[in-house]
Structures are given as structure tokens and as C-alpha cells.
Amino acid sequence: MGVRHAVVAGGGIGGLTAAVALSRRGWRVTVCERAAALTGIGAGIVLAPNALRALESIGLGPAVSAGEPLTGALGLRTPDGAWLSLTGATASRYGVPARAVHRGFLIDALAAALPPGALRLGVSVGGVDEAAEGAVVVRTSAGELRADAVVAADGLRSALRGQLFPRHPGPRHAGETGWRAVLSGAGLPALPAAETWGRGERFGIVPLADGRVYVYATAVAGPGTRPADHRAELVRRFGAWHDPIPALLERLDRPDGREPDPVTVLHHDFYELAAPLPRFHSGRVALLGDAAHAMTPNLGQGGCQAIEDAVVLAHLLAGGTAVPAALAAYTEARLGRTTRISRRSRRMGDLARLSHPLAVSVRNFAVRATPSAVTARGLDTLLGWQPPPGPDRAPGSAPASSRSVDAKEEEQ
């Protein structure tokens, strides 16, 4: 058997991770990314222990380990600064600390790990067609490509998902809009990673590994709502909340220490898939990340689950495994877990969006009253996941707890 070829549609976190993982399993890969450049994409992302273990399993641990990890407890607060809950540091429970990085840093690290010539920028994928001799033809804006397998990592509004599942309802608005920015951390005291819940509004603070600070905010809003001035809107909503939120909002008008212009505030509505897909594959095409299971960001697992998808897919396509059988096994491995996490994220968003004073009081009381052991068990099903053996990881090296994590997840 010759070297097999995979075409990856989409050069985001999931698509690039899949391409790196497949290339390290002996596949030739071509990544088609419609954007003309990958630099400076997005804001921050928290790489939870499950995602970090996945990256480590394909040899990318050192590439994302620069800078300081998230240390100390993670918290949930009210607008006056009172703590609703504190969760212990992830390193002590999961063996590796979570790490928050700029998305641009992660994209650059993944792209640098690709084989030379694998990435084709400014090239979009429009569809796939069956071909003779167990292959597919991928239609791109730069011409046709022949492939043994296709990875559809083309995002929330995936063209390939639409082709494979034309009756699926696709994405729906999740009832919220959100703002994100990365600020200079110069002169600030050490900040804990925390999220503050108000009445239908949230504000999050996450220190990045490079010393900057990732902030995000959400509010209940209909699709297409666009304030005239995002900075003014954030100050109006959150300017009277607890320290250090007012001080962080002041930094929105300043350069971040790396750019000469004021900080860029990103604004996006929240969307999720209206219903789970029946499967994550069709023939020789596998869907991955947002294309397969776009979820709300309430658990911080969207990118992490895309990374999990990628390493599992590459593991199942390793060696001489027949592609259709490997992709059926991929659906079996990933559909249930991602569906459960999507539902949990939706339920978390339902709680965060509460705005009636009585409902908010009941919610806050319930959060305070939840035993820490219960919270920890819930996190185990997210963060305790173990990757399959990678090319740099010996079979059997995953902790024995991986089975128990799967069992706990079934109980959620």
C-alpha cells in the first residue's frame, strides 16, 4: 500500500491538529484554508488537561508549554465580588495544569508542525465526489484533489456538513452575544481565572501564559444585535462590577504592549448545532470540531473537543486500517461524548442567562450549596479524558482511570 493522502478542509485548531496527527501517523496531508493568512486569529483559549494530553500524545506538548500555566483555584463570583464557588487547581487532580494561550499562538504552533507544503492558504473546499478505486475527489477553488480520506473541519457553517446531511437543521442562535479581547497584563497584580455571573450577563478573566490577560463578556441578546460602540457598551454593562473589572475595561482603549493601536474587541453571537448529527462520517469523509458538534462556549470545551476529535481520528486511521471502517469507529468513539458535553454546555448557559432577581438568587444559592466533591466529579468527565496511544506514546501508558472517566460520563 502506498502513502495515503488526506485532504483537510479548514485550517483552524481542529483541522491543523488533525493534519499534524495524521502526518505523524504516516499520511500525506493537504490542508485547504480559505483565509489568505493564519496570523493574529481570535483571542484566548484555555487548553484544559484533556486537550493538553491529546496534544502531548502526538508530540506537541513542548510546542504549547511556553510561559506560565494557570495555577491556583478557578472561581465563580457575583458582581459585588463575592465568591460563589472555587475549584481546586487542575494540576493536582489531573496531573497537568490548564494553560491559557492566545489562539494565534496555538495556530502558529500547529502550522509550524505541518510538513512543508501541506498548507494551502486562500483555497476553499466546495464539495466532495466519489471516485473509482476507493477514493474521493475534493472540489476546491484551486482545482480538484484526489484523496483517500477527507477531514471536514470547515467550521460552524460547514459546506461539507451541508452536502453530507442536507436535511440537518444546521446552526441555531443560542440566545447570547459575546465580546472578547486580549489586554496587556503589565502592572497588574496576579489575577485568578474567574467568571462573574450577574443577571443575564457574564464577565470572564483568564491570565494568558505570555503575561497578557484574556477577557470576555456575554449578554442575553437576539441575533444581529450590534452596539454602536463596543467599548462603551461593555463599560455600561460591567463598569460598576467588582475589581479588577473596571481597571481591565480601561485598558480597552490602550495598546496591548505589542500593537500600537487600541485593543481590538471581537464581537460575535453564540451559535450551536440545533440537533446532534446522526453520525460524524459518511463514506470517506469525517466531520470534526464545529463542523461536527458546534457547541456554546459555556464549558470552554469547543476547541478542546476539536483537538480530541483530531487525535482520535488519526489514531483510528493509522496503519492499514480501511478508511470506511476507521471512520465508523470514529463516530462510535466521539458522537456520544461530544453530544453529552454539548448538552451540559447548553444547560450551563441556561443558568447563566437567568435575569429575574428571584431566579438569580435561587441559582446563586444552589451554586454555593453544591459540595465541592460533586463539582469535582463533574469536571472529571470533562478533564479526565485520556487520549489513545500516539506515535510518541507507548500503548498502555494512559492511566487506568480513563475507563472510569467514561463510565462516570455515562452517568451524567
N, C-alpha and C positions, 0 to 999 in steps of 0.2 A: 504493500500500500504506500502510495506517495504521500507527501506532506499535504495535509488537508487545509483548506482555506475557509476562513470565517470572515464575513463582512459584518461590521458593527455599525448600525445606524444610530448616530448620536455620540458626541464627544463630551458628554457630561461625566459626572463621577461614576455612575454605574457602567456606562459604556467603556470608558477608559480602563476601569478596573477589570472588566471582562476581557478586554483586549490584552492587557498585561498578563492576566492569569492564563488565558488561552495560549499566548505566545510562549509562556514558560512551561506549558504542557505539550509543546511541540507543534502547535498550529501556526500557520501563516495567517496574519490578520491584516485587514484593511479597515480603518475607521473613517467613516464619512461623516463630517461635521459641517452643517450648513453655514455656521458663522465663519467669518473671514479670519478670526483670531480667537485665541483662548484666554488672553491675558485680562486680568482685572475683573473676573466674573464674580458677581454675587457679594455676599457679606461674610458672616461667620457660619461655622458648622461645628457642632460638638461631635467628636468621634468617641462614641461610647465604647466600653470594653469589648462588646461583641464585634463592632466594626474594626477595632484595632487588632483583635485576634485574627480576624479574617485577612486583613492586610499583611499581618505578620506571617500568616500561613503561605503567602505567595512571595515572601521575601521583601516586602515593602515596609517592614517595621522601622528600619533606620531612616527611611525617606520621610517619615512623618513624625519623627521623635524629637525634632529640634525644639528648643525653648522649654518653657515651664508647663507642666501638666496642671490640670485642675486639681487642687488639693482642698482639704477641709470638707465640711458638710455642704450639701446643696439645700437651698431653702425656699420656702413659700411664705410670702408676707402679705400684710394688708397695707393700704395706702398710708396709714399712720406709722408704719414701720414695725408693728407687732408681728412676731413670728407665728405662723400657723403650723408649720412643720419644718423639721430639719432631718435630712437623711445623711447617714454616715458617709465618709469618703469611699469612693468606689474601689480604690486600690486595696484596701484592707479586706474587702469582701470578694473581689473578683480577680485579684492578682495583678491588675494593671489599672493605672489611673486614667480616667477620661481625659481627653485632650481636645481643647477648642482651638481651631485654626481658621485662618481666612480661607474661603473657598478657592480663591485664586492660587494660594499656596498649594492646596491639595491637588488642584487640577494640574498645576505645573509639575508637581512631583510624579503624578501618574503619567503625564505626557512624556516626561523625561525617561521613564522606564520602558517606553514602547520601542520596538525595533526600528531602526532607521527606515524612513519612507512609509511607515504604516499609517500615518495620519494624513488625511487629505482634507484640508480646510476649504470652505466655500463650496462644498459638494453636498447636496441633499439627496435623500433616498425617497423615491416616489412610490415604489411598489416592488413586489417580487412575483416571479412566474416560475412554474415548474419547468424543469428541463430534463432532457434524457439522461440516462445513466446515473440516477440518484443524485442530482444536483439541482440548484435553483439559479435563476438569472435575476440579478438585482438591478432594477432600473434606477439610475442616478442622473443627476443633472449634468454629469460629465461623461455619460455613456453607460453601457451595460457592464456588469461584473458577474462572473460565474463563481459560485460558492458552494461549498459542501454544507454550510450552515450559516444562518443569519441571526444576529442578535439585534432585536428591536429595542433599542434604548433611546427612542426618539421622543420621550417626554410625555407630559400630560395630554397633549393633543396629538398623540401618535398617529401618523398616517398609516403605519403598518398594522396597528391595532384595528383601525377603521377598515382596512382591507380584509383582515382575517376574521373579524367579528362585526360585520356591518349592522347587526341588529342590537348590539350592545348600546345602552343609552349614553355612554361616554361620561365626561366630567360634569359635575354639578357644583354650583356655588355653595360654600359651607357656612354662609351667614356672617362672615367676618372679613375685615380688611386688615392689612398689616404694614408696618414700617420697619425698616432695618437700616442700620448704619454701623460703621466701624470708626471708633474715635481714638484719639491719642490718649494713652494712659499716663503721660508724663505728669508728675506732681501729685498724682492721686494716691491715697493710701491703698493697701491691699484690699481688694474687693472680693467678697464671696459671690459665687454664682447663685443667683436668686431670681425668682419671678414673683411679682406683686400682683395680686388679684383685687380689682375693685368691682364696680357694678357694670358689668358688660365690657370692661376694659382690663388690659394687662400690660405690664412693663417688665421686660427681662434684661438682666445684666450678666454678661459672661466674659470673664477675663480671657484674652487670647494668649496662646503660647508665646507670641512675639512681643508681648508687653502692651499691646493695644487692648481696647475694650469693645466688644460686640454688644450692641443694644438693639432691642426690638420692642415693638409695641403693637397691640391689637385692639380693635374696637368692633362692636356689632355694627354692620353696615350692609346695605344692599349692593349688588354687583354694579360696578361702574362708578361708585361714589368717588369723587376726586376733589379734595380740598384745594382751594386756590393757592395756599401756601402751606406746605407740609410742616415746616418748622414751626410756624405759628399755631398750626393745629395741634401738634404734639405738646407745645407749651400750654395751650389752653386746656388740654385734657389732663396732662400729667405734671404741670409745673408746680403744683402745690402738694405733690406726694412727698414721701419721706426722702431724706438724704440717702444716697448721693444723686438722686434722680434730677433735681433742679440743676445741679452743677454739671451733670452729663449733658443735659439739654442745652446748656450754654455753649458747649463745645461743638454743637452742630454748625455754628457759624464760623468756626475756625478751621484752618488747615489741620490735617491729622498728623503732621510731622513728616510725612512722606510726599504729600502733594501740596502744591502752592495754593490751590483753590479750597473753598469751604468744603466740608464733608458732604459727600453725596448721600442723600436719603433715598433709599429704594422703597417703592410703594407697590404692593400687589394685593389683589383679592385672593382669598383662600378658595381652592377648589379641591375636590376629591372625586374618585370614581363613584358614580351613582350606585353601582352594584358590583360585586366581585365578578371577575371573568370566570367562565366555566373551566378554563384551563389556561396555562401560560405558554402553550405551544400549539403549533399547527404545522404538520409536516416537518420541514427542516427549519422552521422559524421559531425562535424563543423570544418571549417578551420579558423585559427586565425593568426594574425600578418603576418610575412613574408611569411608564407605558403599560405596566402590568398591574400596578396596585397603588396609584396615586392616593396619598392619604394626607390628612390635615397634619400640621406640624406640632400638635399639642404634646406629643411624647418625644419629639426630637429624633424620630427614627426613620424619616423618609430616606435620607442619604445612607444611613447605616444599613437599612434593609436592601437598598440597591447594591451595596458592597457585599452583603451576604449573598444575594442572588448571584452575583458575578463569580464568586469563588466556588459556590456550589455547582453552578453551570459548568465551569471549566473542569472541575473535578469529575463530573459525570461524563464529559466529552473526552476525557483523557484516553490515551492508548487507542485501541482499535474498536472501541465501543461504537455500535451502529448509531448513527445520529438520531433517527426517529425514536429508538428505544431510550437513548440518553435523555432526550427532551421530555419524553413521557415521565421518566424518573424525576426530572427537574420539577415538573408540575407537582408530582407527588410530594416532593421534598419541600416546596416553597409555598404552595397555594394556601394550605391551612394556616401556617404560621403568619403569613402576611395579612390574611383576612382577619385573624384574631387581633393583630396589632392595629389594623385599620379601625376596627370596631372600638377598641379601647381608646384610641386617639379621638374618635368621634365623641365618645361618652365624656372624655375629659373636656373637650371643647364645649359640650352642652353645659357642664358645670361652670366653666369659666365665663360663659356668656350670660349667666343669670344676672338680672339687673334689679328685680324687685327687692326692696330692702329686707323684707321678711325672708325671701328665698336665699338671699346672700347671707343673712345671719345664720340660717339653718345650715347652709353649705359650710360656712367657716367653722361652726361648732362641730360638724361632722369630721372635717379635716383635722381639727385639733384633737378630737376624741379617738381618732384611728390609731391603734397601737403601732409603734414603730416596727414591730415584728411583722405585722400584716403588710405594711408598706414595703418592707424589705423582700418579702416573698413575691409581691407583685413585680418588683424590679428584677428579681431572679429570672423570671420568664422572659424578660427583655434582654438583660445584660449578661446572663449566664450562658448564652448560646455558645456552642463550640463549633469551629469550622471543621470540615473534612480534612484529611491529610493533604497537605500541599506538596509541591515539588521540593520544598526545603524542610519538610516536616515529616518525621518518621511515622508510619502507621502505628496507631495505638498510643501516641503521645498526648492526645487530648485527655483531660481529666475525666474520671469516671462519672463526674456529676452531670455530664451532658445528657445522659438518658433521663435522669431525674428532672432536669430542667424541662425536657419535652413533656414528661408526664405532668408536671405542675402546670405547664401551659395549657394542656388539655382541660385542666380543671377550672381555668379562669372563665 
